[in-house]
């Protein structure tokens, strides 16, 4: 289980890093949601920009069967690339936002 613990730490560190970036609007808060018991991790933005409500998931990752499942990635860099830079093998990263059929054509795990 050492790898899974390491994956949890990598995910939480990356989400904290993204949450530390300041929004253009002071009334928009970055919230990290860590459910280590069920291995669900999210970064959401919530608040107001002028008179418009802002709410949305920026990142959503799960750990299933020892693999990191990227459910949603709203970043430009790509959190999968950052995980690889941290030493996570591509075979342990599933791009879940792609259909199961398309995953076979990526360098990452199919699920």
N, CA, C and O atoms as CSV, one atom per row, in Angstrom:
chain,resi,resn,atom,element,x,y,z
A,1,UNK,N,N,0.817,-1.213,0.000
A,1,UNK,CA,C,0.000,0.000,0.000
A,1,UNK,C,C,0.849,1.261,0.000
A,1,UNK,O,O,0.301,2.363,0.015
A,2,UNK,N,N,2.158,1.133,-0.016
A,2,UNK,CA,C,3.025,2.290,-0.003
A,2,UNK,C,C,2.810,3.199,-1.194
A,2,UNK,O,O,2.809,4.422,-1.051
A,3,UNK,N,N,2.625,2.609,-2.383
A,3,UNK,CA,C,2.396,3.424,-3.575
A,3,UNK,C,C,1.131,4.261,-3.446
A,3,UNK,O,O,1.132,5.444,-3.787
A,4,UNK,N,N,0.060,3.661,-2.960
A,4,UNK,CA,C,-1.207,4.393,-2.834
A,4,UNK,C,C,-1.055,5.552,-1.864
A,4,UNK,O,O,-1.572,6.640,-2.117
A,5,UNK,N,N,-0.356,5.337,-0.762
A,5,UNK,CA,C,-0.112,6.430,0.185
A,5,UNK,C,C,0.692,7.547,-0.477
A,5,UNK,O,O,0.428,8.729,-0.258
A,6,UNK,N,N,1.670,7.159,-1.284
A,6,UNK,CA,C,2.471,8.146,-2.008
A,6,UNK,C,C,1.595,8.898,-3.017
A,6,UNK,O,O,1.731,10.112,-3.168
A,7,UNK,N,N,0.708,8.190,-3.701
A,7,UNK,CA,C,-0.193,8.823,-4.666
A,7,UNK,C,C,-1.119,9.816,-3.977
A,7,UNK,O,O,-1.361,10.907,-4.492
A,8,UNK,N,N,-1.636,9.439,-2.813
A,8,UNK,CA,C,-2.490,10.360,-2.042
A,8,UNK,C,C,-1.734,11.646,-1.734
A,8,UNK,O,O,-2.265,12.745,-1.890
A,9,UNK,N,N,-0.493,11.495,-1.296
A,9,UNK,CA,C,0.309,12.665,-0.925
A,9,UNK,C,C,0.577,13.550,-2.142
A,9,UNK,O,O,0.464,14.772,-2.055
A,10,UNK,N,N,0.928,12.944,-3.268
A,10,UNK,CA,C,1.162,13.717,-4.494
A,10,UNK,C,C,-0.093,14.494,-4.899
A,10,UNK,O,O,-0.019,15.680,-5.220
A,11,UNK,N,N,-1.230,13.826,-4.881
A,11,UNK,CA,C,-2.484,14.470,-5.286
A,11,UNK,C,C,-2.797,15.630,-4.355
A,11,UNK,O,O,-3.107,16.729,-4.816
A,12,UNK,N,N,-2.720,15.400,-3.053
A,12,UNK,CA,C,-3.039,16.457,-2.100
A,12,UNK,C,C,-2.080,17.635,-2.238
A,12,UNK,O,O,-2.509,18.787,-2.165
A,13,UNK,N,N,-0.805,17.371,-2.433
A,13,UNK,CA,C,0.166,18.459,-2.594
A,13,UNK,C,C,-0.128,19.274,-3.843
A,13,UNK,O,O,-0.077,20.504,-3.810
A,14,UNK,N,N,-0.437,18.591,-4.957
A,14,UNK,CA,C,-0.730,19.315,-6.196
A,14,UNK,C,C,-2.005,20.142,-6.072
A,14,UNK,O,O,-2.050,21.281,-6.537
A,15,UNK,N,N,-3.034,19.584,-5.452
A,15,UNK,CA,C,-4.280,20.341,-5.290
A,15,UNK,C,C,-4.075,21.546,-4.372
A,15,UNK,O,O,-4.634,22.615,-4.617
A,16,UNK,N,N,-3.284,21.378,-3.325
A,16,UNK,CA,C,-2.973,22.523,-2.452
A,16,UNK,C,C,-2.221,23.604,-3.224
A,16,UNK,O,O,-2.473,24.796,-3.045
A,17,UNK,N,N,-1.295,23.178,-4.082
A,17,UNK,CA,C,-0.541,24.141,-4.884
A,17,UNK,C,C,-1.487,24.929,-5.794
A,17,UNK,O,O,-1.413,26.156,-5.853
A,18,UNK,N,N,-2.366,24.232,-6.496
A,18,UNK,CA,C,-3.324,24.921,-7.362
A,18,UNK,C,C,-4.248,25.837,-6.553
A,18,UNK,O,O,-4.596,26.926,-7.009
A,19,UNK,N,N,-4.641,25.405,-5.371
A,19,UNK,CA,C,-5.537,26.214,-4.529
A,19,UNK,C,C,-4.851,27.484,-4.053
A,19,UNK,O,O,-5.523,28.470,-3.750
A,20,UNK,N,N,-3.539,27.480,-3.983
A,20,UNK,CA,C,-2.816,28.659,-3.496
A,20,UNK,C,C,-2.762,29.779,-4.537
A,20,UNK,O,O,-2.471,30.924,-4.188
A,21,UNK,N,N,-3.035,29.474,-5.799
A,21,UNK,CA,C,-3.027,30.513,-6.829
A,21,UNK,C,C,-4.218,31.429,-6.605
A,21,UNK,O,O,-5.341,30.963,-6.413
A,22,UNK,N,N,-3.977,32.706,-6.630
A,22,UNK,CA,C,-5.021,33.689,-6.364
A,22,UNK,C,C,-5.913,33.888,-7.586
A,22,UNK,O,O,-5.434,33.959,-8.718
A,23,UNK,N,N,-7.191,33.976,-7.341
A,23,UNK,CA,C,-8.171,34.235,-8.390
A,23,UNK,C,C,-8.155,35.716,-8.743
A,23,UNK,O,O,-7.744,36.551,-7.938
A,24,UNK,N,N,-8.603,36.030,-9.945
A,24,UNK,CA,C,-8.710,37.436,-10.350
A,24,UNK,C,C,-9.726,38.163,-9.476
A,24,UNK,O,O,-9.625,39.373,-9.275
A,25,UNK,N,N,-10.694,37.432,-8.964
A,25,UNK,CA,C,-11.708,38.010,-8.083
A,25,UNK,C,C,-11.432,37.585,-6.646
A,25,UNK,O,O,-11.264,36.397,-6.371
A,26,UNK,N,N,-11.385,38.534,-5.742
A,26,UNK,CA,C,-11.150,38.216,-4.337
A,26,UNK,C,C,-12.317,37.463,-3.715
A,26,UNK,O,O,-12.169,36.852,-2.657
A,27,UNK,N,N,-13.470,37.503,-4.364
A,27,UNK,CA,C,-14.656,36.853,-3.814
A,27,UNK,C,C,-14.819,35.414,-4.293
A,27,UNK,O,O,-15.848,34.792,-4.031
A,28,UNK,N,N,-13.815,34.875,-4.994
A,28,UNK,CA,C,-13.841,33.478,-5.425
A,28,UNK,C,C,-12.815,32.707,-4.603
A,28,UNK,O,O,-11.630,33.040,-4.577
A,29,UNK,N,N,-13.300,31.682,-3.941
A,29,UNK,CA,C,-12.467,30.883,-3.045
A,29,UNK,C,C,-12.117,29.554,-3.718
A,29,UNK,O,O,-12.960,28.940,-4.371
A,30,UNK,N,N,-10.872,29.118,-3.553
A,30,UNK,CA,C,-10.461,27.787,-3.992
A,30,UNK,C,C,-10.586,26.847,-2.807
A,30,UNK,O,O,-10.030,27.104,-1.739
A,31,UNK,N,N,-11.318,25.758,-2.998
A,31,UNK,CA,C,-11.556,24.804,-1.919
A,31,UNK,C,C,-11.018,23.436,-2.305
A,31,UNK,O,O,-11.343,22.910,-3.370
A,32,UNK,N,N,-10.194,22.863,-1.435
A,32,UNK,CA,C,-9.731,21.496,-1.653
A,32,UNK,C,C,-10.625,20.556,-0.857
A,32,UNK,O,O,-10.973,20.830,0.292
A,33,UNK,N,N,-10.982,19.467,-1.472
A,33,UNK,CA,C,-11.834,18.466,-0.837
A,33,UNK,C,C,-11.076,17.150,-0.885
A,33,UNK,O,O,-10.835,16.599,-1.959
A,34,UNK,N,N,-10.700,16.651,0.290
A,34,UNK,CA,C,-9.929,15.414,0.391
A,34,UNK,C,C,-10.738,14.374,1.155
A,34,UNK,O,O,-11.023,14.559,2.338
A,35,UNK,N,N,-11.105,13.300,0.504
A,35,UNK,CA,C,-11.763,12.164,1.143
A,35,UNK,C,C,-10.792,10.993,1.045
A,35,UNK,O,O,-10.877,10.181,0.124
A,36,UNK,N,N,-9.878,10.912,1.994
A,36,UNK,CA,C,-8.839,9.880,1.966
A,36,UNK,C,C,-9.398,8.497,2.272
A,36,UNK,O,O,-8.790,7.492,1.905
A,37,UNK,N,N,-10.536,8.432,2.932
A,37,UNK,CA,C,-11.146,7.135,3.238
A,37,UNK,C,C,-11.650,6.459,1.968
A,37,UNK,O,O,-11.499,5.249,1.802
A,38,UNK,N,N,-12.247,7.240,1.075
A,38,UNK,CA,C,-12.796,6.701,-0.178
A,38,UNK,C,C,-11.954,7.086,-1.397
A,38,UNK,O,O,-12.283,6.719,-2.525
A,39,UNK,N,N,-10.885,7.816,-1.168
A,39,UNK,CA,C,-9.935,8.244,-2.202
A,39,UNK,C,C,-10.574,9.076,-3.307
A,39,UNK,O,O,-10.451,8.759,-4.490
A,40,UNK,N,N,-11.259,10.143,-2.904
A,40,UNK,CA,C,-11.801,11.142,-3.822
A,40,UNK,C,C,-11.160,12.485,-3.470
A,40,UNK,O,O,-11.098,12.865,-2.301
A,41,UNK,N,N,-10.684,13.200,-4.498
A,41,UNK,CA,C,-9.970,14.453,-4.278
A,41,UNK,C,C,-10.424,15.471,-5.314
A,41,UNK,O,O,-10.457,15.183,-6.510
A,42,UNK,N,N,-10.779,16.681,-4.835
A,42,UNK,CA,C,-11.250,17.713,-5.749
A,42,UNK,C,C,-10.704,19.081,-5.373
A,42,UNK,O,O,-10.371,19.357,-4.220
A,43,UNK,N,N,-10.627,19.924,-6.392
A,43,UNK,CA,C,-10.394,21.349,-6.206
A,43,UNK,C,C,-11.545,22.053,-6.900
A,43,UNK,O,O,-11.769,21.862,-8.095
A,44,UNK,N,N,-12.280,22.874,-6.144
A,44,UNK,CA,C,-13.403,23.616,-6.716
A,44,UNK,C,C,-13.227,25.102,-6.442
A,44,UNK,O,O,-12.598,25.505,-5.463
A,45,UNK,N,N,-13.793,25.895,-7.323
A,45,UNK,CA,C,-13.863,27.342,-7.121
A,45,UNK,C,C,-15.304,27.687,-6.775
A,45,UNK,O,O,-16.238,27.201,-7.413
A,46,UNK,N,N,-15.476,28.524,-5.766
A,46,UNK,CA,C,-16.810,28.935,-5.347
A,46,UNK,C,C,-16.771,30.390,-4.902
A,46,UNK,O,O,-15.846,30.816,-4.210
A,47,UNK,N,N,-17.789,31.149,-5.308
A,47,UNK,CA,C,-17.868,32.542,-4.890
A,47,UNK,C,C,-18.599,33.388,-5.901
A,47,UNK,O,O,-19.483,32.922,-6.619
A,48,UNK,N,N,-18.198,34.669,-5.939
A,48,UNK,CA,C,-18.873,35.643,-6.798
A,48,UNK,C,C,-17.847,36.484,-7.541
A,48,UNK,O,O,-16.825,36.876,-6.977
A,49,UNK,N,N,-18.124,36.753,-8.788
A,49,UNK,CA,C,-17.340,37.665,-9.600
A,49,UNK,C,C,-18.309,38.729,-10.095
A,49,UNK,O,O,-19.154,38.469,-10.951
A,50,UNK,N,N,-18.173,39.935,-9.541
A,50,UNK,CA,C,-19.169,40.988,-9.738
A,50,UNK,C,C,-20.502,40.467,-9.231
A,50,UNK,O,O,-20.607,40.127,-8.053
A,51,UNK,N,N,-21.510,40.393,-10.062
A,51,UNK,CA,C,-22.813,39.896,-9.602
A,51,UNK,C,C,-23.113,38.506,-10.145
A,51,UNK,O,O,-24.262,38.063,-10.133
A,52,UNK,N,N,-22.084,37.824,-10.619
A,52,UNK,CA,C,-22.266,36.494,-11.204
A,52,UNK,C,C,-21.703,35.426,-10.272
A,52,UNK,O,O,-20.609,35.571,-9.726
A,53,UNK,N,N,-22.460,34.368,-10.105
A,53,UNK,CA,C,-22.042,33.242,-9.287
A,53,UNK,C,C,-20.957,32.454,-10.026
A,53,UNK,O,O,-21.065,32.184,-11.222
A,54,UNK,N,N,-19.925,32.101,-9.288
A,54,UNK,CA,C,-18.854,31.272,-9.817
A,54,UNK,C,C,-18.833,29.986,-9.007
A,54,UNK,O,O,-18.694,30.016,-7.784
A,55,UNK,N,N,-18.968,28.878,-9.678
A,55,UNK,CA,C,-18.833,27.579,-9.020
A,55,UNK,C,C,-18.419,26.559,-10.068
A,55,UNK,O,O,-19.043,26.456,-11.124
A,56,UNK,N,N,-17.382,25.819,-9.780
A,56,UNK,CA,C,-16.982,24.782,-10.719
A,56,UNK,C,C,-15.828,23.959,-10.220
A,56,UNK,O,O,-14.988,24.406,-9.438
A,57,UNK,N,N,-15.823,22.748,-10.700
A,57,UNK,CA,C,-14.744,21.814,-10.389
A,57,UNK,C,C,-13.586,22.080,-11.328
A,57,UNK,O,O,-13.755,22.095,-12.547
A,58,UNK,N,N,-12.411,22.289,-10.761
A,58,UNK,CA,C,-11.196,22.493,-11.541
A,58,UNK,C,C,-10.482,21.153,-11.741
A,58,UNK,O,O,-10.046,20.836,-12.847
A,59,UNK,N,N,-10.370,20.387,-10.686
A,59,UNK,CA,C,-9.712,19.082,-10.725
A,59,UNK,C,C,-10.498,18.072,-9.900
A,59,UNK,O,O,-10.998,18.394,-8.823
A,60,UNK,N,N,-10.602,16.862,-10.407
A,60,UNK,CA,C,-11.235,15.765,-9.682
A,60,UNK,C,C,-10.433,14.509,-9.981
A,60,UNK,O,O,-10.344,14.073,-11.129
A,61,UNK,N,N,-9.852,13.936,-8.940
A,61,UNK,CA,C,-9.077,12.704,-9.068
A,61,UNK,C,C,-9.570,11.689,-8.051
A,61,UNK,O,O,-9.969,12.042,-6.941
A,62,UNK,N,N,-9.537,10.437,-8.443
A,62,UNK,CA,C,-9.861,9.328,-7.552
A,62,UNK,C,C,-8.707,8.337,-7.598
A,62,UNK,O,O,-7.927,8.319,-8.550
A,63,UNK,N,N,-8.609,7.521,-6.569
A,63,UNK,CA,C,-7.688,6.384,-6.599
A,63,UNK,C,C,-8.552,5.136,-6.537
A,63,UNK,O,O,-9.309,4.934,-5.588
A,64,UNK,N,N,-8.424,4.297,-7.571
A,64,UNK,CA,C,-9.182,3.046,-7.644
A,64,UNK,C,C,-8.226,1.925,-8.014
A,64,UNK,O,O,-7.461,2.038,-8.972
A,65,UNK,N,N,-8.275,0.862,-7.263
A,65,UNK,CA,C,-7.464,-0.325,-7.555
A,65,UNK,C,C,-5.991,0.022,-7.782
A,65,UNK,O,O,-5.342,-0.545,-8.660
A,66,UNK,N,N,-5.473,0.952,-6.989
A,66,UNK,CA,C,-4.064,1.305,-7.043
A,66,UNK,C,C,-3.671,2.237,-8.175
A,66,UNK,O,O,-2.488,2.511,-8.372
A,67,UNK,N,N,-4.661,2.731,-8.927
A,67,UNK,CA,C,-4.386,3.651,-10.027
A,67,UNK,C,C,-5.051,4.999,-9.761
A,67,UNK,O,O,-6.084,5.074,-9.096
A,68,UNK,N,N,-4.448,6.053,-10.286
A,68,UNK,CA,C,-5.014,7.400,-10.182
A,68,UNK,C,C,-5.925,7.614,-11.385
A,68,UNK,O,O,-5.484,7.536,-12.531
A,69,UNK,N,N,-7.191,7.882,-11.114
A,69,UNK,CA,C,-8.180,8.151,-12.156
A,69,UNK,C,C,-8.427,9.656,-12.200
A,69,UNK,O,O,-8.930,10.234,-11.236
A,70,UNK,N,N,-8.078,10.282,-13.306
A,70,UNK,CA,C,-8.310,11.713,-13.465
A,70,UNK,C,C,-9.694,11.874,-14.097
A,70,UNK,O,O,-9.876,11.669,-15.297
A,71,UNK,N,N,-10.658,12.246,-13.260
A,71,UNK,CA,C,-12.046,12.370,-13.708
A,71,UNK,C,C,-12.267,13.675,-14.469
A,71,UNK,O,O,-13.018,13.719,-15.443
A,72,UNK,N,N,-11.605,14.733,-14.012
A,72,UNK,CA,C,-11.732,16.041,-14.668
A,72,UNK,C,C,-10.434,16.808,-14.454
A,72,UNK,O,O,-9.874,16.816,-13.357
A,73,UNK,N,N,-9.963,17.455,-15.524
A,73,UNK,CA,C,-8.759,18.282,-15.437
A,73,UNK,C,C,-9.030,19.574,-16.189
A,73,UNK,O,O,-9.047,19.601,-17.419
A,74,UNK,N,N,-9.239,20.637,-15.438
A,74,UNK,CA,C,-9.495,21.940,-16.029
A,74,UNK,C,C,-8.264,22.825,-16.053
A,74,UNK,O,O,-8.382,24.050,-16.099
A,75,UNK,N,N,-7.081,22.222,-16.023
A,75,UNK,CA,C,-5.847,22.996,-16.028
A,75,UNK,C,C,-5.243,22.997,-17.432
A,75,UNK,O,O,-5.568,22.152,-18.266
A,76,UNK,N,N,-4.367,23.955,-17.669
A,76,UNK,CA,C,-3.675,24.016,-18.956
A,76,UNK,C,C,-2.478,23.068,-18.990
A,76,UNK,O,O,-2.166,22.495,-20.034
A,77,UNK,N,N,-1.819,22.908,-17.870
A,77,UNK,CA,C,-0.604,22.094,-17.803
A,77,UNK,C,C,-0.929,20.611,-17.962
A,77,UNK,O,O,-0.227,19.886,-18.667
A,78,UNK,N,N,-1.977,20.174,-17.317
A,78,UNK,CA,C,-2.328,18.760,-17.301
A,78,UNK,C,C,-1.737,18.089,-16.083
A,78,UNK,O,O,-0.525,17.890,-15.998
A,79,UNK,N,N,-2.598,17.738,-15.139
A,79,UNK,CA,C,-2.111,17.160,-13.887
A,79,UNK,C,C,-1.471,15.796,-14.118
A,79,UNK,O,O,-0.621,15.380,-13.331
A,80,UNK,N,N,-1.862,15.086,-15.186
A,80,UNK,CA,C,-1.226,13.797,-15.491
A,80,UNK,C,C,0.264,13.994,-15.731
A,80,UNK,O,O,1.080,13.207,-15.251
A,81,UNK,N,N,0.621,15.030,-16.465
A,81,UNK,CA,C,2.033,15.315,-16.723
A,81,UNK,C,C,2.786,15.622,-15.438
A,81,UNK,O,O,3.933,15.207,-15.271
A,82,UNK,N,N,2.147,16.341,-14.537
A,82,UNK,CA,C,2.791,16.667,-13.267
A,82,UNK,C,C,2.982,15.409,-12.414
A,82,UNK,O,O,4.003,15.263,-11.742
A,83,UNK,N,N,2.005,14.509,-12.444
A,83,UNK,CA,C,2.144,13.258,-11.696
A,83,UNK,C,C,3.290,12.415,-12.252
A,83,UNK,O,O,4.038,11.805,-11.489
A,84,UNK,N,N,3.431,12.380,-13.566
A,84,UNK,CA,C,4.536,11.647,-14.183
A,84,UNK,C,C,5.867,12.252,-13.749
A,84,UNK,O,O,6.810,11.522,-13.444
A,85,UNK,N,N,5.949,13.588,-13.719
A,85,UNK,CA,C,7.177,14.252,-13.266
A,85,UNK,C,C,7.518,13.898,-11.825
A,85,UNK,O,O,8.687,13.909,-11.437
A,86,UNK,N,N,6.495,13.582,-11.031
A,86,UNK,CA,C,6.714,13.199,-9.636
A,86,UNK,C,C,7.061,11.711,-9.490
A,86,UNK,O,O,7.299,11.231,-8.382
A,87,UNK,N,N,7.088,10.992,-10.606
A,87,UNK,CA,C,7.490,9.588,-10.558
A,87,UNK,C,C,6.366,8.578,-10.662
A,87,UNK,O,O,6.612,7.377,-10.551
A,88,UNK,N,N,5.130,9.033,-10.872
A,88,UNK,CA,C,4.020,8.100,-11.023
A,88,UNK,C,C,4.089,7.528,-12.442
A,88,UNK,O,O,4.098,8.288,-13.411
A,89,UNK,N,N,4.137,6.200,-12.576
A,89,UNK,CA,C,4.193,5.625,-13.921
A,89,UNK,C,C,2.894,5.875,-14.694
A,89,UNK,O,O,1.807,5.871,-14.116
A,90,UNK,N,N,3.021,6.090,-16.000
A,90,UNK,CA,C,1.840,6.318,-16.834
A,90,UNK,C,C,0.879,5.146,-16.755
A,90,UNK,O,O,-0.327,5.317,-16.936
A,91,UNK,N,N,1.401,3.959,-16.486
A,91,UNK,CA,C,0.556,2.764,-16.375
A,91,UNK,C,C,-0.327,2.794,-15.132
A,91,UNK,O,O,-1.223,1.961,-14.993
A,92,UNK,N,N,-0.086,3.752,-14.217
A,92,UNK,CA,C,-0.907,3.910,-13.006
A,92,UNK,C,C,-1.788,5.154,-13.071
A,92,UNK,O,O,-2.357,5.559,-12.057
A,93,UNK,N,N,-1.909,5.764,-14.246
A,93,UNK,CA,C,-2.743,6.962,-14.416
A,93,UNK,C,C,-3.775,6.682,-15.500
A,93,UNK,O,O,-3.426,6.329,-16.627
A,94,UNK,N,N,-5.048,6.844,-15.149
A,94,UNK,CA,C,-6.144,6.646,-16.094
A,94,UNK,C,C,-6.747,8.009,-16.414
A,94,UNK,O,O,-7.145,8.745,-15.512
A,95,UNK,N,N,-6.810,8.337,-17.692
A,95,UNK,CA,C,-7.466,9.579,-18.126
A,95,UNK,C,C,-8.957,9.284,-18.269
A,95,UNK,O,O,-9.460,9.063,-19.371
A,96,UNK,N,N,-9.648,9.286,-17.132
A,96,UNK,CA,C,-11.047,8.859,-17.087
A,96,UNK,C,C,-11.974,9.805,-17.847
A,96,UNK,O,O,-13.108,9.440,-18.155
A,97,UNK,N,N,-11.507,11.013,-18.151
A,97,UNK,CA,C,-12.337,11.959,-18.907
A,97,UNK,C,C,-12.392,11.576,-20.386
A,97,UNK,O,O,-13.183,12.141,-21.142
A,98,UNK,N,N,-11.553,10.615,-20.808
A,98,UNK,CA,C,-11.655,10.055,-22.156
A,98,UNK,C,C,-12.538,8.809,-22.093
A,98,UNK,O,O,-12.552,8.106,-21.083
A,99,UNK,N,N,-13.265,8.539,-23.158
A,99,UNK,CA,C,-14.077,7.326,-23.190
A,99,UNK,C,C,-13.158,6.102,-23.110
A,99,UNK,O,O,-12.004,6.159,-23.535
A,100,UNK,N,N,-13.672,4.999,-22.565
A,100,UNK,CA,C,-12.840,3.789,-22.477
A,100,UNK,C,C,-12.236,3.387,-23.822
A,100,UNK,O,O,-11.113,2.885,-23.863
A,101,UNK,N,N,-12.950,3.594,-24.903
A,101,UNK,CA,C,-12.439,3.254,-26.225
A,101,UNK,C,C,-11.214,4.096,-26.580
A,101,UNK,O,O,-10.243,3.571,-27.124
A,102,UNK,N,N,-11.250,5.390,-26.281
A,102,UNK,CA,C,-10.153,6.281,-26.645
A,102,UNK,C,C,-8.911,6.098,-25.783
A,102,UNK,O,O,-7.807,6.424,-26.219
A,103,UNK,N,N,-9.071,5.588,-24.584
A,103,UNK,CA,C,-7.930,5.446,-23.673
A,103,UNK,C,C,-6.835,4.569,-24.229
A,103,UNK,O,O,-5.661,4.772,-23.923
A,104,UNK,N,N,-7.200,3.599,-25.041
A,104,UNK,CA,C,-6.192,2.684,-25.595
A,104,UNK,C,C,-5.196,3.404,-26.514
A,104,UNK,O,O,-4.111,2.891,-26.789
A,105,UNK,N,N,-5.574,4.583,-26.979
A,105,UNK,CA,C,-4.719,5.319,-27.897
A,105,UNK,C,C,-3.830,6.345,-27.181
A,105,UNK,O,O,-3.084,7.078,-27.830
A,106,UNK,N,N,-3.910,6.396,-25.866
A,106,UNK,CA,C,-3.049,7.293,-25.091
A,106,UNK,C,C,-1.862,6.502,-24.553
A,106,UNK,O,O,-1.810,5.277,-24.667
A,107,UNK,N,N,-0.924,7.212,-23.975
A,107,UNK,CA,C,0.227,6.565,-23.350
A,107,UNK,C,C,-0.075,6.120,-21.924
A,107,UNK,O,O,0.784,5.558,-21.244
A,108,UNK,N,N,-1.303,6.376,-21.477
A,108,UNK,CA,C,-1.674,6.111,-20.086
A,108,UNK,C,C,-2.489,4.825,-19.975
A,108,UNK,O,O,-2.810,4.189,-20.979
A,109,UNK,N,N,-2.816,4.456,-18.746
A,109,UNK,CA,C,-3.565,3.231,-18.485
A,109,UNK,C,C,-4.988,3.325,-19.051
A,109,UNK,O,O,-5.546,4.413,-19.197
A,110,UNK,N,N,-5.556,2.160,-19.365
A,110,UNK,CA,C,-6.921,2.135,-19.899
A,110,UNK,C,C,-7.958,1.986,-18.797
A,110,UNK,O,O,-9.137,2.260,-19.019
A,111,UNK,N,N,-7.539,1.559,-17.618
A,111,UNK,CA,C,-8.490,1.470,-16.512
A,111,UNK,C,C,-8.573,0.129,-15.898
A,111,UNK,O,O,-9.340,-0.072,-14.956
